[in-house]
Amino acid sequence: MRPEILFPLFRPITALTGVGPRISKFMEKITGEHIVDVLWHLPSAFIDRRFSPKIAEAPDNTVVTLEVSIAKHFPSRNRRAPYKVSCFDETGPMDLVFFNARGDYLKKQLPEGEVRIISGTVERFQGVLQMTHPDRIGKPDELADIQTVDPVYPLTAGVTNKVMGKAIRGALEKTTELPEWLDPAFKQKKKWPHWQEALEAAHHPQEEEDLFADSLPRERLAYDELLANQLALALVRRTVRRAAGRSVTGNGNLRQQIRDSLPFTLTNSQEEALKEIEADLSEPLRMLRLLQGDVGSGKTVVALLTALIAIEAGMQAVIMAPTEILARQHMETIEPLLSGTPITPVILTGRDKGKKRTEILERIATGEAQLAIGTHALFQEDVDFANLGLAVIDEQHRFGVHQRLALAGKGQHVDVLVMTATPIPRTLMLTAYGDMDVSRLLEKPAGRKPIDTRVMALSKLEDVAHSIGRMIAKGARIYWVCPLVEESDKIEIAAAQERFDHLQSLYGERVGLVHGKMKGAEKDAVMTAFATGEIDVLVATTVIEVGVNVPEATVMIIEHAERFGLAQLHQLRGRIGRGMDASTCLLLYGAPLSENGQARLKIMRDTEDGFVIAEEDLRLRGAGEVLGTRQSGLPEFKLAQLPAHEELLAAARDDVKLILEQDPELASERGQALRTLLYLFEEDATVGYLRSG
């Protein structure tokens, strides 16, 4: 149960003054639905109103706070003309300018003959200083309230800085000092303030430095978040490890049969990974291992050989993919490899209904099906296994920590191997997979040719569209990826439709289209037509990022490549170069290219190593952007900024090791405070893994 001291922070944001049902809908998009989410929304800039020169000394385009005497109102003659108010001080005149003004309101605010304090941005117009729509207007005794430093927050349509600022002030009023969860010596060494003090300071920057990631209040808050993250992962890991495993060893017969029938030899990395997996399985502990390998590095074969260890030991194994297409692809790869063995794999996806589904479930329940391949349909409640020993999860990032545990609950002591083709920088590995051991596949299978990556201006698009005719004539299959439009699916789909129409006018029925709003079956049909060669050109939004294996596809064209993250470009490029033919990737960019955009495209041209690319991506864009955290299942930090806070992450990991050695059930005074921290960062589920409490 969440501690009572945190109840006020987990009330809905509509409990804040000024946040009604309408505003809350907009606000939730950028903050979240609870008051605590608003607290984590830190300012990105500030407006300093402390500068108070005389009128004659006010510099152009600067925010100033002035004391002026109001001379005369000049109402506008028509709707379009501005309403002006002339005023002055002892050094000269000035105009206040208002558009669409209400005269009666302005006369009340700025009465002729009286002194007023005004604050806003000034500029010179035909030699006279003017201020358009002052931000603040007040009486002389309100000078101190006006002459402040105002935080400026990241906003979304429908939410103004005024509304956001008011909500945040309201949220800060709801905080109380929480019991200290930091190690006292570490806190003192870092010179960090208390939690509540740090929040107040972070929301009230006074100088430029206060907005930096290394300011003391921001560092303290980032560390709190990283500590909660590392503690949660350590508790999950301990729970999985604690649940006794069983030693799984096979006689190697099935594996030898498969190895003998493979048309290639395994790479050194594959052999190394299999050795590590075998060692894990033979231990009487649960395996929790991540297999990281670039697209085309041969993870499926490693998955199959791992599954066979469990099957040789008389158990069942499952291989789970995030989408139906991928599940069927695994089945297509694995079924022929098993053809000479006594094993017949079954596949279960959401599409299997009625009698067919019942039959599959029965084969799984009786143990007749030793290997099941499928989507998350494998984890629905009505799926029972006779003796599940191993689960392999592909493209783990759709699958969070808690699903890893749910899955392990499908059998006694299930060992888990998770696979991802998304190269993840080491720093982020700690935040998402700190509970796992890691194996990496570093080579590509023998015979794969490097991909020729070229960077070209978008102005050449017409030439590219016409030149692919020659490639089609030679039997090439081509992916054409349309621009990413962050703000709107509609625009993205419209762009894809337009490109599809254009290419269809050139190549007729040989062109197909897939986008995210199509139904699963429609998408599958187009993908299948592309895989079988019924169509030669597949126009797509990024839905093809993780997916179909089409060895004949040798050309990848990406429009507005500068809008994509490095990891995404790398994933897309990984769709080609899977056969033995030479492949080409064209990155079309819109000018002018930012420095960052240039750097990203250069890295793509220079290397195909996913791990190098991932590290560069993190350096260039920071963790929030890398891999598009929303899709990648990497935690989205609100306060920590990686890589700026990388050292804090390492410190948090060491701190957690020590905490759990000295106080494994978090029963001490600091332990109880750490439980509050877990609840504060909504790691509620992990608190359940503690024996007491």
N, C-alpha and C positions, 0 to 999 in steps of 0.2 A: 504493500500500500504506500502511496506517495505520502511523505511526511506533511503534517498539517501546516508547517511553516511555509511550504511552497504553494498551498492552495490558492492564495491570491494571484500568483504568477501564472497559474494554469486556467484562469477564467478566460472566456472568449474576449477578443479585442473589442467587441461591442460594449463591454463594461467600461470602456474608457470614454471620457467626455469628448464629444465631437465626432465619435466614430459610430454612425448609425448603420443600419443594415445595408444601405446603398454603398457608402464609402468602404465599409468593411470588405465587400466583395473585391474592390480594386486593391485595397491594402493587402489582403491575404496573399495576393499574387506575389508580392515582393517580401512580405514579412513572414506570414504564417498565421494560424488562426488564434494563437494564444498570446496573452500579454507578454509572456517571456520571449516570444519570437520578436516582438517589437523592441525589446531591450537589446537583442542581438543585432539590430539594424543600425550600424554605426555610421556617423556622418562621413562624407567623402571630401568635404571642403567647408569653409566658413566665410561669413561676411563680417568684416571688422568695422563696426560703427564708432570706434573710439576716436577717430581722427576728426577734430573740430576746428578747421581753419576759419578765417574771415572770407567773405564772398570773393574779394579780389585775389585772395591767395589760393583759392580752391583749384587744384589741377584738373585738367580734362579727364573724362572717363574714369573717375575715381568715386568710391563710396565715401560720402562725408556726412557729418551731422552738424547742422548749422542753426544758429539762433537768428531769426529774422523778424522784421516788422512787416505786417501785411499792409500794402498800400491800397490796391484797387483790384476789383474783379472785372474781367472782360469776357462776358458770356459769348459763346460761339453763335455766329449768324445762321449757320446751317449745320445739319447733323455731322457733316464730314470735317468741318473746321474745328480746331482745338479750342477748349475753354482755357483762358489764361488768367493767372493771378500774379500781379506784379508785387514784389517785396524788395526789401533792402536791409543793409546794415550800414555802419558808418563808413565802410570802404567802397560801397557801390551797390548797383541794382541787380536784380535777378528775376527770372520768370519761372513760375510753376505751371506746367502744361498738363492738361487732362483731356483724354478723348472719351466720347460718349458719356460726358459728365452729367451729374445731376446737380444743377446750380444751387438748389436750396440746401442740399447736404453739404456742399463745399463752403457755402456762406457760414454755416454753423461751425464747421471744422476750422475755417480760416477767416475769422471775422476781421473786417477792415479796421485798421488802427490798433490792433493788438499784436503782442509778441508771441511767436510760436517756434517750437523746435521741429525741424524737419530733417529726415534722413533718407538718402537715396543716392543714385549715381548722377553726377553732374557732367554737362558738356557745354561747349560754347557754340552759339548759333548766331551768326552775323555779329560777332563781338560781344554778345550778351550771354552771361551764364544762365543755363536753364536746367531744370530738373523735371523729367517727365514722370508723372505718377509716383510721388514720393512713397517709399515703403512704409515710413512711419511719420505720424504727425502727432504732436502733443503740446501740452502747456509747459512753461519754463520749469515748473516744479517736477516735471516728469523726465527731466534730462537724464538722470541716472538710469532710468528704466529703458531709455531709448539708446543710450550710448553703450551698447553691449556688443558681444561677439556672438553672432547667430550661426549655429551649425546648419550646414546644407546637406540634405540627405539624398541618396539615390531614390528616384521617384518613378511612378508609372502613370499612364494616362488615368485621369480621374482623381489623382491625389496631389495636392499642392504641398509645398514645403511647410506652409503654415499649419496645415492639417496634420502633417506627419510630426512636426515639432511639438504640437500640442499633445498628440497621442503619446509621444515619447516622454514628455514631462509628466504626463499622467501615469505612465508605466513606472517611471522612476519613483514616483510617490508611493507606489505599491510595494517597493522593495524594503526588506529589513536586513540587518546584518546577519549573515548566515554563519554557522559554526565553521571555523577555519579548517579546510581540508589539506592545505599545503604543509609540507615539512617546514617547521619554523626556521631551521638553519638555512635552508635553501631560499626561503622567502626573504630572509634578512640579507643573504648574500646578493640576491637579485635587486634588493631595494624596492620590492613590489608593495603597492598599497593593499589594503583589505579589498575583498570582492566588491562590496557596495561602493566603496570609495573609487575603485578602478572604473566601475560602470559610470558613475557620475562624471569623472574626469574625461572618460572617452567620449561622452556625449557633449562635453563643453570644451572643445579645443580652443586654446587661446593663441597659439602660435602654429606656424606651418608644421613644425616638428611633431606636434601632438597628433597629426594625422598619419604619421609613419608607422609601419608595422613594428618598429623597435622602440616606440614610446613605451614607458613603463606600464601605464594602465592597459594599453592594447596587448602588450606582451603577457601580462598577468592573465587577462581574459582568454587569450589564445592558449596559454598553458592549461588553464582549467579545462578547456574543451578537449585538448589533446590528451590530458590525463584521463578524462572520462572515457574517451575513445579507447585508449590503450588498456585501461582497467576492464572495460567491457569485453574486449577481445580476449584478454588473459583469462577472464572468468569462463568464457565460452570454451576456450581451449582446455582449461583445467577440467571442466565438466565432461567434455568429450574424452579427454585422456583418462579421467577417473573411472568412467564407465568401463569396466574391465573389457578388454578386447579378447580375441582368441587367436592363437597362432594359426596362420593359414599358409600351408605349404602344399604344393602339388608335386606329382611325380615327373612333370615336364613332358609327358608323351604328346599331349595335344599341342602344346607350344612348338615342339619339335616338328610335328606334322605341318603346322602352319608355316614355320620358318622355311622348311624344305620347299614349300610350294610358292613362296614369294618370288616374284620375278626380279627382285633387287635385294641387296644386302642392307641391313640396318646401318644407320649412321652411328658414329661414336657417341653422340649425345643420346640417341635413342637407347643404345646399349647401357649407357651410364644411368639414364633415368630408370630403366627396367631393373637395374641392379638395386637402386635406392628403394624402389617400390617393393621389390621382393624382400629386401631386408625389413622394411616397415611391416609387411604382412606377416612375416614370420615371428614378429614380436607379440607377446600377449597383451599388447596395448592397441587401442584403436588407431588406424591410420587416418591422418588428415593431411593430404599432400596436394599441392598445387603444381600442375604441369603447365609451364608457360612455353609456348612455341609459336613462332610466326606462322602465318598462313602458309600451308604447303610444307611444313617441317616434319610432318608424319606423326601427328598426335593420335590419329585414329588407330593406327597399327599398334601403338603403345597401349591404347585403351583396350584393344581386343586381347593382346597378350596378357594384360593385367587381369582382364575378366577370366581368361582361361586358367589362371592360377587358382581363382576361387572355385571354378567349375571342376578342375582336377581334384580339389579338396572336398568335392561333394556338395558344394553350395551353389546358390544362384547369384547371377550378377545382372545389374541393370546399367544401361548407358542412356543418359538423358540429355536431350537437346532442347534449346529454347523455342524452336519453331518446328512445325510439321515438316517443312521442306528439308530442314537439316536432319531431322530424325530419319526421314526416308532416304536421305543421301547416305547416312551412316549404314542403314540397312543394305543399300545397294553396294556399298564398299565391302561390308562384312560378310554378307550372305555367300558370295562366290568363294571367298577365302575359306569358309567353313564347309564347302561342298563335300570334301572327302572325309569329313569327320562325322561322328554320331550326333553332332549338335545341330538342332534346327532353331535358329533365333525366331522370336515373335516380335511384332511391332504393335504398339498401342498408342494411338493418338486420340485427340478429341473427336476426330472424324468417325472413329469406329463406334457404331451404335448397335443396339438390339442384339440379335442372335450371334452375330460375329463377335461382338464385344464379350458376350457371356462365354463364348468358347475360349477366347484368349484368356479371360480372367481365370477360367477353370484350369487351363494349362499352367498358368502361373501359380495358382493356389496348390495344385497337386505336386508341383516341382518338375513336371514334365518339360516345361519351358525353362531351360537352364540359363538362357540369356534373353533378357527382354530389352528392346530398344524402344524409346518413345519420348513423348513430351512430358510436361508436368502432370499429364493424365495418369502417369504411373503412381502418383502420390495421393490420388483421391482415396477417400475412406474405404471404398468397396474393393480396393486392390489389396489382396492378401498374398504374401509370399510363403512358400513352404519353408524356405531356409535361405533368406537373403544374406549374403556375406559381403558383397561389394557393390558400391554405387559409384559410377563414373558420371560426373556432371560436366557437360560441354558448355562453353561460353558462360562460365560461372557468373559473369557480371550481371546477369539478369536475376541473380539468385543470392539473396543476402545471407548474413550470418545465421539468422533464425531459421531460414529454410534448410540450411545445412544440418541443423539439429533435428528439424522435423523429419527430414529424410532418414537420418540415422535411426529414427524411432520406428522405421518400417520393418526392422528385423532385430535380432539380438546382436549387439556389438558390430554394427555394420561399419566396414572400412570405407573411407571416402577418398576418391581421387577426383580432383576438380581440374578442368582443362580450360585454358583461355588462349585465344590467338591475339589478344590485345596486349601488346608489350606494355608493361606497367613500370614506370620508374621506381627505383628501389625505395625512395622516400614514401611514395604512395602505397607500395607493397605493404609497408608497415601499418598504414592506417586502415587498409581493407582486409589484409590477409595476415595480420600479425598472429593469428591463431593457427597458421599453417606452415608446414615445411615446404620448401620450393625446389622443383627440378626445372631446368631450362633446356630446351632443344635449340641448339645454336646453328646447326647446319641445315642447308636445304638438301633434299634428296638428290642423289647423283643424276646427272643428265639435264637438270633444270638450267635453262640459260638465263643470264641476267636480263632484267627488263630495261630497255632503252627509254629513259624518261626525258622528255623535252618540255621546255617552257616557251610559251608563245602568246603574243598579244591577242586579245579577243577580237581585234579588228580583222584577224585572218580567218574568222569563223566560217565565212562563206567558202573560202578556198578549201578548208578542212572538210566541210560538208560535201563538196564536190569530189574531193580526192579519195574519200573512202570507197567510192564506186570501184576503183582499181583493186582495193583490198578485198572487197566482197567478191569480185570476179575471180580472185585467187583462192577463194574459199575461207577467208577470215571471218570470224564473228566479232562483233564490236559492241562494247558497252558505251553508251553516251549518257553521262551523268549531268543532270541539270543543276542550276545553282541552288545553294542552300539559302532559304529566306527565313531567318530566325523568327521574324515577327508574325509570319502568316503562312499557314498551310495552303490557304486558298491561292495566294500568289505563286507559291512554289509549284502547285499542281497546274496552274494556268501556264506557267513557263514551260513545264514539261509537255503539256498538251500542244503548245505552240511549236516547240521543237519537233515533236512527233509529227504534226501536220506537215511541217516544212520538209522533214526527211522522207515522209511518205510520198510527198509530191515528187521527190526525186527517185525513190526506190520502191514505190508501191507497197505491195503486201509483205515485202521482206522486212518491214519495220514493226516492232512491237512496243508497247508502253506499260510500265508498272509504276504505281505510286502508292503512298501510304494509306490513301483513303479507299483503295479497292478492297473488295472482300477477299478473304484468304484463298478461296477456290479459284477466283478470277486470276489472282496473282500467280498461283501455282500453275495455272494453265499456260499463262504467257511465259513463265520461267521454263516450263517443260518444252514449249515450242522452241525457245531459244536453245535449250540444251540439246534438243534432237535435230536442230538445224532447219526447222520449218521457217524460222525467221533468222535474219543475219545481224540485224541491228536492234539492240534493246535500249530504248530511251527510258531512263529511270530517275526517280529521286533517290535519296540515299538508302532506300529499303533494301538495296542489294548488298549493303555493306558486309553483313555476316550472312553467308549463305551459299548459294548453289555453286557446285563445282562443275565448270564447263571447260575441260582441257582445250577445246578448240577455240576458245575466246582468246584473241591475241592482241586486241587493241582496246585501250581504255581512254576515253576522252572526257575530261572534267571541265565543265564551264565554270567560270568565276572561281578557279581553284583557290584564290586568295581568301575566300570566305570560309574555307574549311580548316579545321584543326589539323595539325600534322598527323596525329594518330589516325584520324579519319581518312586523310588522303592515303596514308600507308595501307589502311584496311581496304580501301577501294582498289588501289593498285594491286593488292594481293589477289584480286579476283582473276587477274590474267597471269600468264607465265606459268600455268599449271601443267602444260603439256610439254612436248619436246621442241616446239617451234619457237622462234624468236618472237618477242612481244614488245609492243610500244605503248607508252603511256604519254598522252599529251595533256599538259596542264595549261589551260587557257586562262589568262588573267585580265582583269579589267584595269585600265590605267586611270589615274596614277596609282602605283603600288606603294603602300607604306613601307617603311624600313623593315618592320616586323614581317610583312607579307613577303618582301624580297628574301629575307633570311629563311623563312619557311620553305619557299619554293626552291631555294638553293640547296637546302638540306635534302629535299626530296630528290633533286637531280644528282646529288653527290653520293647518296647511300641508300641501300635497301635494308640495312640492319635495323629492325624494329626497335631494338633496345636503345640504340644511339638516337633514333628518332624520338622515342618517348622521353628520354632525358632532355633533349633539346627543346621539346614541346613544353616541358615543365619549366625550363629556364626562361623561355620566351613568353609564356602566357600565364604561369602560375597555376596552381592546382584546380582552382574553380573552373577553369576552362578546359583543362586537359581531358581528353577522352570524352568530352561532354559528360561531366560527372553524372548528370541525371540518368543518362542511358547506361552508364558503365557500372552502376552499383557501387562506385567508390563513394565514401561518405562525403556529403556536401558540407564543408565546414562553414559556419557563419562567421567565426571570429579568427580562426587560425588561417594564416596565409602561407601556403607552401609555394616555393621553397624558402621564403623569407624566415619562416619559423622552424626550419629543418632541425636546428640544434635543440629546440625545445621538445621536438618529437622524440629525439633520442633520449633526452633527459627524462621525459615522461615514461618512456619504456623502462629505463633503469629504475626509476622511482617505483613503478608498479611491481617489478621483480622483488624489490626489497619489501614493499608493503605486504605482498602475499606470502613471503617467507616468514615475516615476523608476526603477521596478524591475518592468517589465512581466511578467517570467517568475518573479517572487518568488524570485530567486536569491541575493540578499544575505542577510546574517545575520538581519535583521528579516524578510525575505521567507520564509526557511525557518521562522521561528517562526510566521509567519502561516499557513503550510501546516499546521502543527500545530494552530493555532486552527480551521481549516476542518474538520479531522478530528475535533477535540474536539466540535464542534457538528454532527457528522454530515453535513457538506456534502461528503462524499467524492467524489461524482460530479463536482463542479466542479473538483476538483484535477486531474482528467484533462484539463481544457481548457488546462492549462499545457504549454508545449512540452517543457521539461526536467523530469524528475522524475515 
